[in-house]
Amino acid sequence: MANVLDRQIVESGPVNAVVKLTGVLDTADVSLAPAVELTDFDDTFPGRSLSGFRVMKVDYSIADGLQVLIAWDGTPAQQIAAVSGRGKVDACHYGGFRPDEDVTNYSGSINLSTAGYVADTTQNFTVVLTLKKIWAN
């Protein structure tokens, strides 16, 4: 068999978005680059373009031993969260995690990768990202 990865846009409004990322790993660790792209969202503000996302919250449930790294695309990649087990990272109290849009090769995309896959096992993860859209003039 092969790894099965899925992305679902749960909510997409002019300001907010919610994206669910799931994976069932039975082959190897994965690198989803990108896991969330600006082109996944077709709504716009007149005269503005979508340039990225602030990450407000990360809810996750990850198989024991597996780690998930979430990062904004760029050189170097900008880590958002490294998570394992079950829980949430809530950044709402201080306006969310915001990318540095001046990083080389910044695209606005969010990447996801895993570490810790154990050969001859099946491991899974679910990550739900609550996002606020960043609009450029």
LOSETOR-67547 format. One line per field, with one value per residue: residue number from 0; residue in one letter; chain; x negated, z negated, y negated of N, C-alpha, C, CB in turn. Coordinates in nm, 4 decimals, decimal comma. Atoms other than C-alpha are relative to their C-alpha. Glycine has a CB too. Layout:
N
resi <- (NUM|...)
resn <- (a|...)
chain <- (A|...)
nu <- (X|...)
nw <- (Z|...)
nv <- (Y|...)
cau <- (X|...)
caw <- (Z|...)
cav <- (Y|...)
cu <- (X|...)
cw <- (Z|...)
cv <- (Y|...)
cbu <- (X|...)
cbw <- (Z|...)
cbv <- (Y|...)
! end
This chain:
137
resi <- (0|1|2|3|4|5|6|7|8|9|10|11|12|13|14|15|16|17|18|19|20|21|22|23|24|25|26|27|28|29|30|31|32|33|34|35|36|37|38|39|40|41|42|43|44|45|46|47|48|49|50|51|52|53|54|55|56|57|58|59|60|61|62|63|64|65|66|67|68|69|70|71|72|73|74|75|76|77|78|79|80|81|82|83|84|85|86|87|88|89|90|91|92|93|94|95|96|97|98|99|100|101|102|103|104|105|106|107|108|109|110|111|112|113|114|115|116|117|118|119|120|121|122|123|124|125|126|127|128|129|130|131|132|133|134|135|136)
resn <- (m|a|n|v|l|d|r|q|i|v|e|s|g|p|v|n|a|v|v|k|l|t|g|v|l|d|t|a|d|v|s|l|a|p|a|v|e|l|t|d|f|d|d|t|f|p|g|r|s|l|s|g|f|r|v|m|k|v|d|y|s|i|a|d|g|l|q|v|l|i|a|w|d|g|t|p|a|q|q|i|a|a|v|s|g|r|g|k|v|d|a|c|h|y|g|g|f|r|p|d|e|d|v|t|n|y|s|g|s|i|n|l|s|t|a|g|y|v|a|d|t|t|q|n|f|t|v|v|l|t|l|k|k|i|w|a|n)
chain <- (A|A|A|A|A|A|A|A|A|A|A|A|A|A|A|A|A|A|A|A|A|A|A|A|A|A|A|A|A|A|A|A|A|A|A|A|A|A|A|A|A|A|A|A|A|A|A|A|A|A|A|A|A|A|A|A|A|A|A|A|A|A|A|A|A|A|A|A|A|A|A|A|A|A|A|A|A|A|A|A|A|A|A|A|A|A|A|A|A|A|A|A|A|A|A|A|A|A|A|A|A|A|A|A|A|A|A|A|A|A|A|A|A|A|A|A|A|A|A|A|A|A|A|A|A|A|A|A|A|A|A|A|A|A|A|A|A)
nu <- (-0,0838|0,0745|-0,0532|-0,1208|-0,0021|-0,1191|-0,0189|-0,1380|-0,0290|-0,1214|-0,0623|0,0751|-0,0705|0,0912|0,1031|0,0365|0,0029|0,0320|0,0480|0,0293|0,0993|0,0059|0,0912|0,0180|0,1329|0,0365|0,1172|0,1130|-0,0357|-0,0470|0,0242|-0,0995|0,0487|-0,0754|-0,1208|-0,1033|0,0482|-0,0879|-0,0928|-0,1096|-0,1067|-0,0318|-0,0678|0,0908|-0,0465|0,0274|0,1231|0,1000|0,0297|0,0333|0,1452|0,0397|-0,0917|0,0390|-0,0501|-0,0632|-0,0087|0,0324|-0,0528|0,0671|-0,0016|0,1098|0,0368|0,1142|0,1307|0,0058|0,0041|-0,0406|0,0568|-0,0753|0,0870|-0,0228|0,0971|0,1001|0,1378|-0,0368|-0,1400|-0,0328|-0,0799|-0,1214|-0,0162|0,0413|-0,0960|-0,0146|-0,1044|-0,1292|-0,0129|-0,0194|0,0827|-0,0925|0,0727|-0,1004|0,0149|0,0957|-0,0172|0,0419|0,1373|0,0035|0,1251|0,0848|-0,0200|0,1230|0,0927|0,0259|-0,0878|-0,1291|-0,1089|-0,1282|-0,0428|0,0330|0,0482|-0,0133|0,0844|-0,0033|0,1226|-0,0232|-0,0712|0,0635|-0,0218|-0,0924|-0,1131|-0,0899|-0,0131|-0,0855|-0,0068|-0,0996|0,0375|-0,0972|0,0570|-0,0913|0,0829|-0,0510|0,0630|0,0754|-0,0258|0,0931|-0,0643)
nw <- (0,0000|0,0013|0,0888|-0,0457|0,0544|-0,0439|0,0449|-0,0142|0,0392|0,0803|-0,0030|-0,0732|-0,0138|-0,0401|0,1015|0,0704|-0,0705|0,0797|-0,0880|0,0678|-0,0686|0,0586|-0,0645|0,0471|-0,0485|0,0102|-0,0849|0,0407|0,0362|-0,1142|-0,0097|-0,0837|-0,0282|0,1108|0,0492|-0,0200|-0,0962|-0,0213|-0,1085|0,0528|0,0373|-0,1182|0,0333|-0,0001|0,0312|-0,1160|0,0053|0,0870|-0,0304|0,1159|0,0066|0,0984|0,1085|0,1403|0,0598|0,1267|0,0856|-0,0570|0,0749|-0,0588|0,0564|-0,0742|0,0532|0,0911|-0,0636|-0,1223|0,0191|-0,1158|-0,0056|-0,0873|-0,0242|-0,1202|-0,1062|-0,0131|0,0224|0,0517|0,0373|0,1286|0,0770|0,0675|0,1162|-0,0050|0,0931|0,0091|0,0962|-0,0232|0,0701|-0,0829|0,0184|-0,0186|-0,0096|-0,0164|0,1019|-0,0450|-0,1416|-0,0883|-0,0510|-0,1287|-0,0717|-0,0484|-0,1452|-0,0672|-0,0104|-0,1374|-0,0568|0,0694|-0,0974|0,0682|0,0237|0,1255|-0,0249|0,1090|-0,0134|0,1175|0,0399|0,0983|-0,0514|0,0298|-0,1105|0,0174|0,0846|-0,0561|0,0929|-0,0605|0,0623|-0,0409|0,0413|-0,0435|0,0088|-0,0039|-0,0630|-0,0431|-0,1268|-0,0080|-0,1308|-0,0420|-0,0801)
nv <- (0,1173|0,1256|0,1029|0,0682|0,1355|0,0711|0,1374|0,0444|0,1373|-0,0103|0,1321|0,1014|0,1270|0,1070|0,0219|-0,1227|-0,1283|-0,1178|-0,1058|-0,1270|-0,0826|-0,1339|-0,0930|-0,1372|-0,0349|-0,1413|-0,0182|0,0839|0,1371|0,0777|0,1426|0,0660|0,1352|0,0568|-0,0660|0,1019|0,0999|0,1150|-0,0331|-0,0822|0,0926|0,0795|0,1250|0,1141|0,1344|0,0853|0,0769|-0,0616|-0,1394|-0,0826|-0,0152|-0,1001|-0,0328|-0,0062|-0,1243|0,0337|-0,1184|-0,1307|-0,1141|-0,1158|-0,1341|-0,0624|-0,1316|-0,0003|-0,0136|0,0802|0,1444|0,0777|0,1340|0,0895|0,1149|0,0794|-0,0204|0,1050|-0,0418|-0,1315|-0,0186|0,0621|-0,0944|0,0451|-0,0877|-0,1397|-0,0584|-0,1453|-0,0359|0,0614|0,1274|0,1185|0,1184|0,1111|0,1265|0,1063|0,1047|0,1015|0,0314|-0,1089|-0,0042|0,0693|-0,0279|0,1084|-0,0045|0,0431|-0,1128|-0,0421|-0,1027|-0,0083|-0,0148|0,0020|-0,1388|-0,0667|-0,1358|-0,0959|-0,1193|-0,0873|-0,0697|-0,1043|-0,1168|-0,1283|-0,0944|-0,1120|0,0385|0,1003|0,1119|0,1020|0,1312|0,0984|0,1347|0,0997|0,1345|0,1132|0,1027|0,1309|0,0343|0,1244|0,0613|0,1055|0,1063)
cau <- (0,0000|-0,1043|-0,0654|0,2762|0,2858|0,5860|0,6638|1,0104|1,1018|1,3578|1,4244|1,3226|1,4552|1,3078|1,1083|1,1078|1,0214|1,0092|0,8103|0,8003|0,4940|0,4947|0,2502|0,2305|-0,1334|-0,2254|-0,5340|-0,7523|-0,7537|-0,5976|-0,6713|-0,3738|-0,5246|-0,2885|-0,0077|0,1921|0,1530|0,2897|0,4514|0,6663|0,8773|1,0605|1,2240|1,0755|1,1104|1,1459|0,8069|0,6198|0,4480|0,4066|0,0443|0,0505|0,2054|0,1744|0,2099|0,4532|0,4859|0,3516|0,5600|0,3938|0,4161|0,1016|0,0051|-0,2352|-0,5971|-0,5110|-0,5888|-0,4368|-0,6183|-0,4174|-0,6087|-0,5647|-0,7401|-1,0597|-1,4363|-1,4785|-1,1375|-0,9664|-0,8469|-0,4920|-0,4636|-0,6218|-0,3578|-0,3096|-0,0461|0,2894|0,3697|0,3856|0,1668|0,3765|0,2163|0,5399|0,4518|0,1689|0,3025|0,1798|-0,1532|-0,2440|-0,4977|-0,7901|-0,6897|-1,0386|-1,2061|-1,3663|-1,1294|-0,8300|-0,5187|-0,2460|-0,2130|-0,2140|-0,4129|-0,3716|-0,6215|-0,6448|-0,9262|-0,9345|-0,7567|-0,8349|-0,8784|-0,6134|-0,3520|-0,0550|-0,0537|0,1867|0,2323|0,5031|0,4138|0,6739|0,5417|0,7517|0,6226|0,6738|0,6047|0,3433|0,4378|0,1840|0,2798)
caw <- (0,0000|-0,0004|-0,2324|-0,2083|-0,2567|-0,2412|-0,2705|-0,3314|-0,3311|-0,6120|-0,6065|-0,3737|-0,4187|-0,3352|-0,6621|-0,8212|-0,6971|-0,8533|-0,6908|-0,8002|-0,7037|-0,7561|-0,6842|-0,7170|-0,6889|-0,6098|-0,3960|-0,5186|-0,6651|-0,4432|-0,3275|-0,2005|-0,0423|-0,0172|-0,2342|-0,2122|0,0855|0,1582|0,4706|0,2512|0,1831|0,4621|0,2691|0,2919|0,1597|0,4404|0,5117|0,2813|0,3194|0,0685|-0,0520|-0,3351|-0,6610|-1,0300|-1,2219|-1,5047|-1,6323|-1,5641|-1,6883|-1,6465|-1,7094|-1,6127|-1,6536|-1,9380|-1,8300|-1,5226|-1,5047|-1,2711|-1,1750|-1,0279|-0,8640|-0,6217|-0,2915|-0,2425|-0,2743|-0,5514|-0,6300|-0,9189|-1,1807|-1,3026|-1,5342|-1,5978|-1,7563|-1,8738|-2,0738|-2,1130|-2,1964|-2,0673|-2,0235|-2,0686|-1,9498|-1,9418|-2,2578|-2,0804|-1,7266|-1,5907|-1,4470|-1,1532|-0,8819|-0,7879|-0,4307|-0,3556|-0,3867|-0,0615|0,1521|-0,0747|0,1137|-0,1499|-0,1494|-0,4632|-0,4547|-0,6668|-0,7273|-0,9633|-1,1520|-1,3488|-1,1152|-1,2225|-0,9397|-0,9036|-1,1026|-1,0218|-1,1861|-1,1380|-1,2078|-1,1929|-1,2069|-1,1933|-1,1206|-1,2074|-0,9901|-0,9286|-0,5764|-0,5129|-0,2301|-0,0422|0,1113)
cav <- (0,0000|-0,3670|-0,6645|-0,8297|-1,2076|-1,4360|-1,8067|-1,9490|-2,3176|-2,3182|-2,6927|-2,9734|-3,3243|-3,6627|-3,6681|-3,3220|-2,9756|-2,6301|-2,3499|-1,9844|-1,7784|-1,4011|-1,1260|-0,7489|-0,6473|-0,2895|-0,3469|-0,6358|-0,9851|-1,2498|-1,5994|-1,7959|-2,1009|-2,2756|-2,1400|-2,4649|-2,6999|-3,0443|-2,9000|-2,6708|-2,9807|-3,1606|-3,4436|-3,7917|-4,1430|-4,3980|-4,5507|-4,3136|-3,9788|-3,6977|-3,6929|-3,4403|-3,3274|-3,3965|-3,0704|-3,1248|-2,7688|-2,4205|-2,1261|-1,7888|-1,4182|-1,2288|-0,8631|-0,7928|-0,8328|-1,0400|-1,4123|-1,6696|-1,9892|-2,2770|-2,5638|-2,8524|-2,8037|-3,0018|-2,9889|-2,9066|-2,7578|-2,9389|-2,6934|-2,7432|-2,4423|-2,1046|-1,8821|-1,5254|-1,3409|-1,5120|-1,8718|-2,2264|-2,5291|-2,8427|-3,1676|-3,3704|-3,5657|-3,7480|-3,7764|-3,4448|-3,3391|-3,5628|-3,4772|-3,6975|-3,7755|-3,9121|-3,5690|-3,4518|-3,2417|-3,3131|-3,1978|-3,2180|-2,8383|-2,6250|-2,3016|-1,9883|-1,7097|-1,4139|-1,2463|-0,9241|-0,6830|-0,3249|-0,0714|0,1994|0,0037|-0,2152|-0,5568|-0,8449|-1,2124|-1,4773|-1,8461|-2,1239|-2,4735|-2,7780|-3,0613|-3,4332|-3,5465|-3,8155|-4,0508|-4,2662|-4,5982)
cu <- (-0,0889|0,0628|0,1235|0,0054|0,1211|0,0018|0,1458|0,0095|0,1352|0,0777|-0,0885|0,0883|-0,0995|-0,1141|-0,0520|-0,0027|-0,0329|-0,0354|-0,0328|-0,0965|-0,0060|-0,0993|0,0035|-0,1294|-0,0248|-0,1256|-0,1220|0,0525|0,0381|-0,0476|0,1024|-0,0450|0,0562|0,1184|0,1200|-0,0594|0,0986|0,1052|0,1116|0,1227|0,0260|0,0713|-0,1022|0,0688|-0,0302|-0,1280|-0,1087|-0,0243|-0,0404|-0,1508|-0,0453|0,1050|-0,0675|0,0604|0,0496|0,0001|-0,0383|0,0568|-0,0583|0,0230|-0,0960|-0,0369|-0,1236|-0,1302|-0,0172|-0,0008|0,0403|-0,0593|0,0793|-0,0837|0,0463|-0,1130|-0,0962|-0,1376|-0,0620|0,1505|0,0213|0,0913|0,1189|0,0170|-0,0568|0,0825|-0,0045|0,1049|0,1330|0,0065|0,0280|-0,1039|0,0907|-0,0769|0,0949|-0,0237|-0,0968|0,0008|-0,0460|-0,1470|0,0013|-0,1326|-0,0782|0,0056|-0,1231|-0,1047|-0,0145|0,0923|0,1304|0,1109|0,1382|0,0511|-0,0413|-0,0351|0,0200|-0,0940|0,0101|-0,1391|0,0396|0,0776|-0,0819|0,0362|0,0937|0,1114|0,0923|0,0199|0,0821|-0,0095|0,1195|-0,0446|0,1057|-0,0604|0,1121|-0,0836|0,0747|-0,0772|-0,0707|0,0170|-0,1009|0,0761|-0,0413)
cw <- (0,0000|-0,0997|0,0624|-0,0714|0,0543|-0,0597|0,0245|-0,0476|-0,0709|0,0037|0,0801|0,0199|0,0398|-0,0991|-0,0580|0,0924|-0,1009|0,0976|-0,0846|0,0879|-0,0697|0,0774|-0,0670|0,0634|-0,0197|0,0810|-0,0522|-0,0534|0,1255|-0,0093|0,0967|0,0184|0,1327|-0,0412|0,0157|0,0912|0,0106|0,1043|-0,0432|-0,0291|0,1168|-0,0323|-0,0064|-0,0570|0,1217|-0,0211|-0,0884|0,0444|-0,1284|-0,0021|-0,1025|-0,1067|-0,1342|-0,0545|-0,1396|-0,0976|0,0793|-0,0951|0,0633|-0,0802|0,0852|-0,0674|-0,0889|0,0759|0,1252|-0,0374|0,1296|-0,0133|0,1014|0,0146|0,1227|0,0969|0,0049|-0,0250|-0,1027|-0,0284|-0,1379|-0,0780|-0,0652|-0,1281|0,0320|-0,1067|0,0036|-0,1067|0,0367|-0,0771|0,0946|-0,0371|0,0341|-0,0051|0,0137|-0,0943|0,0419|0,1510|0,0972|0,0360|0,1398|0,0693|0,0266|0,1523|0,0784|0,0110|0,1472|0,0385|-0,0771|0,1051|-0,0629|-0,0334|-0,1386|0,0329|-0,1242|0,0284|-0,1285|-0,0254|-0,1007|0,0497|-0,0290|0,1105|-0,0417|-0,1010|0,0808|-0,1069|0,0675|-0,0737|0,0560|-0,0579|0,0564|-0,0261|0,0080|0,0407|0,0142|0,1250|-0,0094|0,1415|0,0271|0,0817|0,1444)
cv <- (-0,1244|-0,0954|-0,0643|-0,1350|-0,0727|-0,1394|-0,0360|-0,1444|0,0044|-0,1309|-0,0930|-0,1222|-0,1074|-0,0234|0,1307|0,1214|0,1088|0,1111|0,1223|0,0793|0,1351|0,0858|0,1357|0,0474|0,1490|0,0297|-0,0748|-0,1318|-0,0757|-0,1438|-0,0567|-0,1444|-0,0428|0,0867|-0,0926|-0,1070|-0,1150|0,0322|0,0948|-0,0852|-0,0935|-0,1302|-0,1139|-0,1233|-0,0845|-0,0822|0,0572|0,1436|0,0715|0,0226|0,1024|0,0179|-0,0215|0,1286|-0,0338|0,1185|0,1235|0,1044|0,1250|0,1273|0,0824|0,1316|-0,0113|0,0244|-0,0839|-0,1480|-0,0678|-0,1395|-0,0808|-0,1265|-0,0768|0,0270|-0,1188|0,0563|-0,0930|0,0068|-0,0608|0,0933|-0,0692|0,0808|0,1372|0,0703|0,1522|0,0279|-0,0635|-0,1305|-0,1140|-0,1045|-0,1172|-0,1309|-0,1183|-0,1174|-0,1103|-0,0175|0,1059|-0,0072|-0,0592|0,0287|-0,1281|0,0075|-0,0447|0,1109|0,0386|0,1147|0,0189|0,0035|-0,0145|0,1390|0,0469|0,1444|0,0862|0,1161|0,0811|0,0563|0,1067|0,1202|0,1260|0,0986|0,1125|-0,0295|-0,0911|-0,1060|-0,1087|-0,1317|-0,0771|-0,1331|-0,0950|-0,1380|-0,1036|-0,1209|-0,1315|-0,0362|-0,1359|-0,0530|-0,1100|-0,1028|0,0072)
cbu <- (0,0957|-0,0038|-0,1072|0,1300|-0,1301|0,1270|-0,0972|0,0976|0,0012|-0,0341|0,0231|-0,0500|0,0730|0,0772|0,0543|0,0967|-0,1040|0,1197|-0,1244|0,1320|-0,1407|0,1400|-0,1409|0,1234|-0,1082|0,1155|0,0310|-0,0978|-0,1166|0,1524|-0,1463|0,1442|-0,1556|0,0484|-0,0169|0,0491|-0,0224|-0,0808|-0,0757|-0,0443|-0,0368|0,0842|0,0763|-0,0507|-0,0680|0,1197|0,0302|0,0451|-0,1119|0,0770|-0,0631|-0,1313|0,0492|0,0483|-0,1113|0,1425|0,1419|-0,1561|0,1583|-0,1482|0,1464|-0,1238|-0,0257|0,0186|-0,0239|0,1200|-0,1407|0,1554|-0,1517|0,1448|-0,1458|0,0104|0,0710|0,0285|-0,0818|-0,0801|0,0398|0,0674|-0,0859|0,1253|0,1491|-0,1572|0,1407|-0,1372|-0,0405|0,1152|-0,1246|0,1434|-0,1321|0,1116|-0,0961|0,1395|-0,0471|-0,1396|-0,0705|0,0824|-0,0575|0,0202|0,0292|-0,1495|0,1178|-0,0594|0,0496|-0,1471|-0,0730|0,0199|-0,0100|0,1007|-0,0591|0,1185|-0,1491|0,1480|-0,1492|0,1026|-0,1071|0,0702|0,0273|0,0442|-0,1337|-0,0767|-0,0487|0,1374|-0,1399|0,1438|-0,1315|0,1457|-0,1457|0,1380|-0,1047|0,0730|-0,0476|-0,0154|0,1047|-0,1522|0,1434|-0,1192|-0,0340)
cbw <- (-0,1215|0,1406|-0,0301|-0,0282|0,0345|-0,0387|0,0740|-0,0799|0,1250|-0,1448|-0,1435|0,1364|-0,1314|0,0177|-0,1114|-0,1138|0,1172|-0,0945|0,0817|-0,0283|0,0014|-0,0008|-0,0013|0,0376|-0,0723|0,0474|0,1405|0,1182|-0,0738|0,0091|0,0464|-0,0635|0,0006|0,0367|-0,1478|-0,1375|0,1387|0,0426|0,1148|-0,1274|-0,1285|0,0935|-0,1350|0,1417|-0,1301|0,0269|-0,0450|-0,1485|0,1072|0,0034|-0,0311|-0,0635|0,0123|-0,0815|-0,0043|0,0243|-0,0589|0,0208|0,0004|0,0117|-0,0024|0,0078|0,1152|-0,1089|0,0336|0,0944|-0,0454|0,0132|0,0370|-0,0575|0,0173|-0,0327|0,1364|-0,0960|0,1326|-0,1279|0,0014|0,0201|-0,1061|0,0925|-0,0412|-0,0236|0,0317|-0,0338|-0,1409|-0,0410|-0,0787|-0,0165|0,0903|-0,1072|0,1181|-0,0230|-0,1301|-0,0458|0,0301|0,1257|0,0008|-0,0184|0,1324|-0,0551|0,0381|-0,0736|-0,0849|0,0172|0,0057|-0,0991|0,0680|0,0838|0,1066|-0,1034|0,0413|-0,0157|0,0302|0,0189|-0,0604|-0,1138|0,1528|-0,1402|0,0481|-0,0439|-0,1311|0,0457|-0,0440|0,0029|0,0227|-0,0483|0,0497|-0,0744|0,1129|-0,1392|0,1364|-0,1127|0,1127|-0,0364|0,0070|0,0823|-0,0555)
cbv <- (0,0006|-0,0634|-0,1070|0,0860|-0,0767|0,0769|-0,0993|0,0919|-0,0991|0,0375|-0,0554|0,0549|-0,0384|-0,1274|-0,0874|0,0248|-0,0013|0,0414|-0,0464|0,0824|-0,0687|0,0662|-0,0548|0,0944|-0,0831|0,0888|-0,0453|-0,0239|-0,0711|0,0045|-0,0309|0,0081|-0,0068|-0,1375|0,0421|-0,0618|0,0636|-0,1230|0,0614|0,0734|-0,0805|0,0804|0,0131|-0,0283|-0,0581|-0,0939|-0,1345|-0,0045|0,0112|0,1361|-0,1317|-0,0378|0,1447|-0,1278|0,1123|-0,0474|0,0155|0,0187|0,0032|-0,0265|0,0624|-0,0949|0,1002|0,1066|0,1421|0,0326|-0,0467|-0,0054|0,0037|-0,0315|0,0449|-0,1518|0,0190|-0,1151|-0,0003|0,0317|0,1514|-0,1391|0,0680|0,0147|0,0111|0,0181|-0,0487|0,0710|-0,0422|0,0946|-0,0292|-0,0569|0,0027|0,0021|0,0033|0,0561|0,0612|0,0363|-0,1229|-0,0010|0,1465|-0,1529|0,0718|0,0113|-0,0866|-0,1176|0,1218|0,0416|0,1308|-0,1211|0,1346|-0,0717|0,0937|-0,0082|-0,0014|0,0493|-0,0386|0,1148|-0,0991|-0,0569|-0,0143|0,0542|0,0585|0,1227|-0,0714|0,0629|-0,0544|0,0466|-0,0784|0,0390|-0,0383|0,0175|-0,0234|-0,0225|0,0470|-0,1113|-0,0016|0,0209|-0,0564|0,0587|-0,1375)
! end
